[in-house]
């Protein structure tokens, strides 16, 4: 495993902690700044909105810069944002720090995925992306309990100081361990042949060149499939605590460890999905999405059983994240390595998150109960399956046409 991948995973871990730990600190932050729960909640929603905007805006603004330099700059922005949060004298500065830290989120994972896949041989590109995203999935497991533990012992500011230090370590690691050519053209191997996926085609650098990638139907189909898959999973996940306590019979104090079970599933799904995508990507994506739809539907049917709920929330994490590495390599392959397309994939996932959470809330408001978001999520994911099947068939037809010799 290239050492540069470890540095990228550490950066992903820090960014993931920033996203998730605030949930366990909201009561302390609200009390410290004497703001309402709704205002404190904007520290989460404001972060999500900033991720969606920053993914496109920063990637477009840095289109011609070397990708290693962009990553260093993004992690520096992340450090500044968390430092602002750690020293914030009031709520407004705290919110500003959250927004600044979030700006780097989408671009880091979009551009970082291109850099990660360029560090390995082409047949391992999805696994490389999975290693980078392993930091994010581990943060999902540890983020909320980490924030709550540090906050209770040393105060909520200590949690942001800790994340700032992690960001500095990631910054140093990326600067020292990621090669300057990463994400562009790899050096020649001993036999004179370039190694890695970027050897196949020099990725577009200018903004106008990158925008041409969006002429591809495959890019758009993959973005739609990404948004729908995330929407289905997040629509169910947003209200999962209510499902556990209101249907499965768990106590409120059990929710934390149940969410950790889900997080472990994310870690497993990410690694398994990356390996499967390198063997047969489109088949792996369709199977992962079908598995997620089935899991959500079964969860809705069996939610009254505590044992079944534990098993199914783990499988929800596995199947929910198994498609992520393959989706990213798919969109970047059809975009010929355009960083803007990779970041757009992150934005699409956040759009899907918002859509799924809204539809799940509508179902509960309609009086359909706390299992309704699971069924709604299953329906959304089935739409993602349909889109992915169409995309896979179009890709196969195109490849077959390319193999037909010209007369």
C-alpha positions as CSV (number, residue, x, y, z in Angstrom):
1,X,0.0,0.0,0.0
2,X,1.6,3.3,-1.0
3,X,2.3,5.5,1.9
4,X,0.5,8.4,0.2
5,X,-2.8,6.5,0.5
6,X,-2.3,6.4,4.3
7,X,-1.9,10.2,4.4
8,X,-5.1,10.6,2.3
9,X,-7.0,8.2,4.6
10,X,-5.8,10.3,7.6
11,X,-7.1,13.4,5.9
12,X,-10.4,11.7,5.3
13,X,-10.5,10.6,8.9
14,X,-10.1,14.2,10.1
15,X,-12.7,15.5,7.8
16,X,-15.1,12.8,8.8
17,X,-14.6,13.5,12.5
18,X,-15.4,17.2,11.8
19,X,-18.6,16.2,10.1
20,X,-19.8,13.7,12.7
21,X,-18.5,14.7,16.1
22,X,-20.6,17.9,16.3
23,X,-23.8,15.7,16.9
24,X,-22.5,14.6,20.3
25,X,-21.5,18.2,21.2
26,X,-24.6,20.2,20.3
27,X,-26.0,20.5,23.8
28,X,-22.7,21.8,25.1
29,X,-22.2,24.2,22.2
30,X,-25.8,25.5,22.5
31,X,-25.3,26.1,26.3
32,X,-21.9,27.7,25.8
33,X,-23.2,30.3,23.3
34,X,-26.7,30.5,24.8
35,X,-28.5,29.7,21.6
36,X,-31.5,27.5,20.8
37,X,-31.4,23.9,19.8
38,X,-32.5,25.0,16.3
39,X,-29.6,27.5,16.0
40,X,-27.2,24.8,17.2
41,X,-28.6,22.5,14.5
42,X,-27.5,24.9,11.9
43,X,-23.9,24.0,12.7
44,X,-24.8,20.7,11.0
45,X,-27.1,21.9,8.2
46,X,-24.7,24.8,7.4
47,X,-21.9,22.3,7.1
48,X,-23.8,20.1,4.7
49,X,-24.8,23.0,2.5
50,X,-21.2,24.2,2.4
51,X,-20.0,20.8,1.4
52,X,-22.3,20.8,-1.6
53,X,-21.3,24.3,-2.7
54,X,-17.6,23.9,-2.0
55,X,-17.2,20.6,-3.9
56,X,-18.0,22.3,-7.2
57,X,-16.8,25.9,-6.5
58,X,-13.3,25.0,-5.2
59,X,-12.7,22.3,-7.8
60,X,-13.6,24.6,-10.6
61,X,-11.5,27.5,-9.1
62,X,-8.4,25.2,-8.8
63,X,-8.8,23.4,-12.1
64,X,-5.3,24.1,-13.5
65,X,-3.3,23.7,-10.3
66,X,-1.3,20.5,-9.5
67,X,-3.6,18.1,-7.6
68,X,-1.1,17.5,-4.8
69,X,-0.9,21.3,-4.2
70,X,-4.7,21.5,-4.2
71,X,-5.0,18.8,-1.6
72,X,-2.4,20.5,0.6
73,X,-4.4,23.8,0.3
74,X,-7.7,22.0,1.1
75,X,-6.4,20.4,4.2
76,X,-4.9,23.8,5.3
77,X,-8.4,25.3,4.8
78,X,-9.7,22.4,7.0
79,X,-7.2,23.2,9.7
80,X,-8.2,26.9,9.7
81,X,-11.9,26.1,9.9
82,X,-11.4,23.8,12.9
83,X,-9.1,26.3,14.6
84,X,-11.8,29.0,14.2
85,X,-14.3,26.6,15.8
86,X,-11.9,25.8,18.7
87,X,-11.3,29.4,19.6
88,X,-14.7,30.8,18.6
89,X,-15.7,33.6,21.0
90,X,-19.4,33.5,19.8
91,X,-21.8,31.5,17.8
92,X,-21.3,33.4,14.6
93,X,-17.5,32.6,14.5
94,X,-18.3,29.0,15.3
95,X,-20.7,28.8,12.4
96,X,-18.1,30.5,10.2
97,X,-15.5,27.9,11.2
98,X,-17.9,25.1,10.4
99,X,-18.5,26.6,6.9
100,X,-14.8,27.1,6.2
101,X,-14.0,23.5,7.3
102,X,-16.8,22.1,5.1
103,X,-15.7,23.9,2.0
104,X,-12.8,21.5,1.6
105,X,-14.9,18.3,2.2
106,X,-16.2,17.6,-1.3
107,X,-13.2,18.7,-3.2
108,X,-10.9,16.7,-0.9
109,X,-12.7,13.5,-1.6
110,X,-13.3,14.2,-5.2
111,X,-9.7,15.2,-6.1
112,X,-8.3,12.8,-3.5
113,X,-10.0,9.9,-5.2
114,X,-8.2,10.8,-8.5
115,X,-4.9,11.0,-6.7
116,X,-5.5,7.7,-4.8
117,X,-6.3,5.7,-8.0
118,X,-3.2,7.1,-9.7
119,X,-0.9,5.7,-7.0
120,X,-1.8,2.1,-7.8
121,X,-2.1,-0.2,-10.9
122,X,-5.3,0.2,-12.9
123,X,-6.8,-3.1,-11.7
124,X,-6.7,-1.8,-8.1
125,X,-8.1,1.7,-8.5
126,X,-11.4,1.1,-6.7
127,X,-9.5,-0.5,-3.8
128,X,-7.3,2.5,-3.6
129,X,-10.3,4.8,-3.4
130,X,-11.8,2.5,-0.7
131,X,-8.6,2.9,1.3
132,X,-8.9,6.7,1.2
133,X,-12.6,6.5,2.1
134,X,-11.7,4.1,5.0
135,X,-10.8,7.2,7.0
136,X,-14.3,8.6,6.5
137,X,-16.0,5.4,7.4
138,X,-13.9,4.9,10.6
139,X,-14.8,8.5,11.5
140,X,-18.5,7.6,11.1
141,X,-18.0,4.9,13.8
142,X,-15.9,7.0,16.1
143,X,-17.1,10.5,15.4
144,X,-20.1,10.9,17.7
145,X,-18.7,8.9,20.7
146,X,-15.3,10.7,20.3
147,X,-17.0,14.1,20.4
148,X,-19.1,13.1,23.4
149,X,-16.2,11.6,25.3
150,X,-13.7,14.4,24.8
151,X,-16.5,17.0,25.3
152,X,-17.5,15.5,28.6
153,X,-14.0,15.3,29.9
154,X,-12.3,18.4,28.6
155,X,-15.1,20.5,27.0
156,X,-16.3,20.8,23.5
157,X,-13.4,23.1,22.4
158,X,-10.9,20.3,23.1
159,X,-12.6,18.1,20.5
160,X,-12.0,20.7,17.8
161,X,-8.4,21.2,19.0
162,X,-7.9,17.4,18.6
163,X,-9.3,17.5,15.1
164,X,-7.1,20.5,14.3
165,X,-4.0,18.5,15.3
166,X,-5.2,15.5,13.1
167,X,-5.5,18.0,10.2
168,X,-2.0,19.2,10.7
169,X,-0.7,15.6,10.7
170,X,-2.6,14.9,7.5
171,X,-1.2,18.1,6.0
172,X,2.3,17.0,6.8
173,X,1.7,13.5,5.5
174,X,0.2,14.6,2.2
175,X,3.0,17.1,1.6
176,X,5.7,14.5,2.4
177,X,4.3,11.3,1.0
178,X,2.0,12.0,-1.9
179,X,4.2,12.3,-5.1
180,X,4.1,15.5,-7.0
181,X,2.9,13.7,-10.2
182,X,0.0,12.0,-8.4
183,X,-3.3,12.5,-10.2
184,X,-1.7,13.4,-13.5
185,X,0.8,11.3,-15.5
186,X,2.7,8.6,-13.7
187,X,6.4,8.0,-14.2
188,X,7.6,5.4,-16.6
189,X,8.2,1.9,-15.3
190,X,11.4,-0.1,-16.0
191,X,10.0,-1.4,-19.2
192,X,9.2,2.1,-20.5
193,X,5.5,1.8,-19.9
194,X,3.7,4.2,-17.7
195,X,2.0,2.7,-14.7
196,X,-1.4,3.5,-13.3
197,X,-4.7,4.6,-14.6
198,X,-3.6,8.2,-15.5
199,X,-1.1,6.7,-18.0
200,X,-4.1,6.0,-20.3
201,X,-5.1,9.6,-20.8
202,X,-3.9,12.9,-19.5
203,X,-6.7,14.3,-17.4
204,X,-8.2,17.6,-18.4
205,X,-6.9,20.5,-16.4
206,X,-8.7,23.6,-17.7
207,X,-12.3,24.4,-16.5
208,X,-13.6,24.4,-20.1
209,X,-12.0,21.0,-20.7
210,X,-13.5,19.6,-17.5
211,X,-17.0,20.8,-18.3
212,X,-16.9,18.8,-21.6
213,X,-16.9,15.6,-19.4
214,X,-20.5,16.4,-18.6
215,X,-21.5,15.8,-22.2
216,X,-21.3,12.1,-21.4
217,X,-24.6,10.4,-20.6
218,X,-22.6,7.9,-18.5
219,X,-21.4,10.7,-16.2
220,X,-24.9,11.9,-15.7
221,X,-26.4,8.5,-15.2
222,X,-23.7,7.7,-12.6
223,X,-24.4,11.0,-10.8
224,X,-28.1,10.3,-10.7
225,X,-27.5,6.7,-9.4
226,X,-25.2,8.1,-6.7
227,X,-27.8,10.7,-5.6
228,X,-30.6,8.1,-5.4
229,X,-28.5,5.5,-3.6
230,X,-27.4,8.0,-1.0
231,X,-30.9,9.4,-0.8
232,X,-32.4,6.0,0.0
233,X,-29.9,5.1,2.6
234,X,-29.8,8.5,4.3
235,X,-33.6,8.9,4.2
236,X,-33.8,5.7,6.3
237,X,-30.7,6.6,8.5
238,X,-31.9,10.1,9.4
239,X,-34.8,8.6,11.4
240,X,-33.2,5.4,12.5
241,X,-33.1,6.4,16.2
242,X,-36.9,6.8,16.1
243,X,-37.2,3.3,14.5
244,X,-35.0,1.8,17.2
245,X,-36.8,3.4,20.2
246,X,-40.3,3.6,18.8
247,X,-40.6,0.2,17.0
248,X,-37.7,-2.1,17.9
249,X,-38.1,-1.4,21.7
250,X,-34.6,-0.2,22.4
251,X,-33.9,2.4,25.1
252,X,-32.6,5.8,24.0
253,X,-29.2,5.0,25.6
254,X,-28.8,2.0,23.2
255,X,-28.9,4.2,20.1
256,X,-25.2,5.1,20.4
257,X,-23.9,1.6,20.2
258,X,-26.5,0.7,17.5
259,X,-25.1,3.5,15.4
260,X,-21.6,2.1,15.9
261,X,-22.8,-1.2,14.5
262,X,-24.0,0.7,11.5
263,X,-20.6,2.4,11.2
264,X,-18.8,-0.9,11.4
265,X,-21.0,-2.0,8.5
266,X,-19.9,1.1,6.5
267,X,-16.2,0.2,7.0
268,X,-16.8,-3.4,5.9
269,X,-18.9,-2.4,2.9
270,X,-16.4,0.2,1.7
271,X,-13.5,-2.3,1.6
272,X,-15.5,-5.2,0.2
273,X,-17.1,-2.9,-2.4
274,X,-13.8,-1.6,-3.6
275,X,-12.4,-5.0,-4.1
276,X,-15.6,-6.2,-5.9
277,X,-15.7,-3.1,-8.2
278,X,-12.1,-3.9,-9.4
279,X,-13.3,-7.3,-10.6
280,X,-16.6,-6.4,-12.3
281,X,-17.6,-2.8,-11.5
282,X,-21.1,-2.5,-13.0
283,X,-22.2,-5.9,-11.8
284,X,-20.9,-5.1,-8.3
285,X,-22.8,-1.8,-8.3
286,X,-26.1,-3.3,-9.3
287,X,-25.8,-6.1,-6.7
288,X,-24.8,-3.7,-3.9
289,X,-27.8,-1.4,-4.7
290,X,-30.2,-4.4,-4.9
291,X,-28.8,-5.6,-1.6
292,X,-29.4,-2.2,0.0
293,X,-33.0,-2.0,-1.3
294,X,-33.7,-5.5,0.0
295,X,-32.1,-4.7,3.4
296,X,-34.2,-1.6,3.8
297,X,-37.4,-3.4,2.9
298,X,-36.6,-6.3,5.3
299,X,-35.7,-3.8,8.0
300,X,-39.1,-2.3,7.7
301,X,-40.8,-5.7,7.9
302,X,-38.8,-7.0,10.8
303,X,-38.1,-3.7,12.8
304,X,-40.2,-5.0,15.8
305,X,-37.5,-7.6,16.4
306,X,-34.5,-6.2,18.3
307,X,-32.2,-9.0,17.1
308,X,-33.2,-8.5,13.4
309,X,-32.8,-4.8,13.8
310,X,-29.1,-5.2,14.9
311,X,-28.3,-7.5,12.0
312,X,-30.1,-5.4,9.5
313,X,-28.6,-2.0,10.5
314,X,-25.2,-3.7,10.1
315,X,-26.2,-4.9,6.6
316,X,-27.6,-1.5,5.9
317,X,-24.1,-0.1,6.4
318,X,-22.4,-2.8,4.4
319,X,-24.7,-2.5,1.4
320,X,-25.1,1.2,1.7
321,X,-21.4,2.0,1.3
322,X,-20.4,-1.0,-0.9
323,X,-21.3,1.1,-4.0
324,X,-19.3,4.2,-3.1
325,X,-15.8,3.3,-4.4
326,X,-17.2,1.9,-7.7
327,X,-19.4,4.9,-8.3
328,X,-16.5,7.3,-7.9
329,X,-14.2,5.3,-10.2
330,X,-17.0,5.0,-12.7
331,X,-17.8,8.7,-12.9
332,X,-14.1,9.6,-13.2
333,X,-13.4,7.0,-15.8
334,X,-16.2,8.2,-18.1
335,X,-15.1,11.8,-17.3
336,X,-11.6,10.9,-18.3
337,X,-10.2,11.9,-15.0
338,X,-11.9,15.3,-14.7
339,X,-11.7,16.5,-11.1
340,X,-14.9,18.5,-11.4
341,X,-16.9,15.3,-12.2
342,X,-15.4,13.6,-9.1
343,X,-16.4,16.5,-6.9
344,X,-19.8,16.6,-8.5
345,X,-20.3,13.0,-7.4
346,X,-19.8,14.2,-3.8
347,X,-22.3,17.0,-4.3
348,X,-24.7,14.5,-5.8
349,X,-24.5,12.4,-2.7
350,X,-25.3,15.4,-0.5
351,X,-28.3,16.4,-2.7
352,X,-29.5,12.8,-2.3
353,X,-29.1,13.0,1.4
354,X,-31.3,16.1,1.6
355,X,-33.9,14.5,-0.7
356,X,-34.0,11.3,1.2
357,X,-34.3,13.0,4.6
358,X,-37.1,15.2,3.3
359,X,-39.1,12.3,1.8
360,X,-38.6,10.3,5.0
361,X,-39.9,13.2,7.1
362,X,-42.9,13.5,4.7
363,X,-43.8,9.9,5.2
364,X,-43.6,10.2,9.0
365,X,-45.7,13.4,9.0
366,X,-48.3,11.6,6.9
367,X,-48.8,9.2,9.9
368,X,-47.2,6.2,8.2
369,X,-45.0,5.4,11.3
370,X,-41.3,5.1,12.0
371,X,-40.8,2.3,9.6
372,X,-42.0,4.4,6.7
373,X,-38.6,6.0,5.9
374,X,-37.2,2.4,5.5
375,X,-39.8,1.6,2.8
376,X,-39.3,5.0,1.2
377,X,-35.6,4.5,1.2
378,X,-36.0,1.1,-0.5
379,X,-38.1,2.6,-3.2
380,X,-35.6,5.4,-3.9
381,X,-32.7,2.8,-4.1
382,X,-34.8,0.7,-6.5
383,X,-34.8,3.7,-8.8
384,X,-31.0,3.9,-8.4
385,X,-30.9,0.2,-9.5
386,X,-32.9,1.0,-12.6
387,X,-30.6,3.9,-13.5
388,X,-27.5,1.7,-12.9
389,X,-28.9,-1.1,-15.1
390,X,-29.5,1.3,-17.9
391,X,-26.0,2.8,-17.5
392,X,-24.4,-0.6,-17.5
393,X,-26.3,-1.8,-20.6
394,X,-25.4,1.4,-22.5
395,X,-21.8,1.0,-21.6
396,X,-21.8,-2.6,-22.7
397,X,-23.4,-1.7,-26.0
398,X,-20.8,1.0,-26.6
399,X,-17.9,-1.3,-25.8
400,X,-19.4,-3.9,-28.2
401,X,-19.7,-1.3,-31.0
402,X,-16.1,-0.2,-30.4
403,X,-14.9,-3.8,-30.9
404,X,-16.6,-4.2,-34.3
405,X,-13.9,-3.8,-36.9
406,X,-14.4,-1.0,-39.5
407,X,-15.0,-2.1,-43.1
